[in-house]
Amino acid sequence: MNPMLKKLVDQNFMTEAQATYLEEAVTNQDTVIVSGHKGWGILPLMATLSAVAKSKFSIKQVKGFDDLADEAQYYIIADLSDIDFAKLIADTISIKNTSMITIKDPDHPFSLYKILGDVYKATGDTAKTFQVAECCKENGEKKLAKITKVTYNESGKLVKVDFK
């Protein structure tokens, strides 16, 4: 297991099974969306997953739409302001043979499922797999509460499966 993921396990932020699952997801080049409030550990989780991706793939830190012109296997989209974040997410998902790690928090309110539907309508691509890692706070402790795998079926409908 990646040492940075192990550190989050040791801090009781996530279980060992969740860490293994997310490491495999990154290895499989799934797109990962880390969801929750900033005080719930989404930024450290995103940074950890980005480091895992960087150890295996070419990555590009995205600060604006122009960065999408640079080739990368993983695009990393962090806490950006003064940008159409939903459009940036949609444009990134639309790029064939690439993946992304990003956040979804109250400062960046977008409907992931609407974006995924719109991207399918525009591209017809059903090849990508998305992992939504939802963070929360339980009894004052930051936790990874749930991971949902989202894929498209052959007709472009979204299929959601929770990792237990």
Summary of the structure (lengths in Angstrom):
residues: 164
radius of gyration: 15.0
end to end distance: 18.9
largest distance: 43.6
contacts: 501
relative contact order: 0.18
helix: 38%
strand: 28%
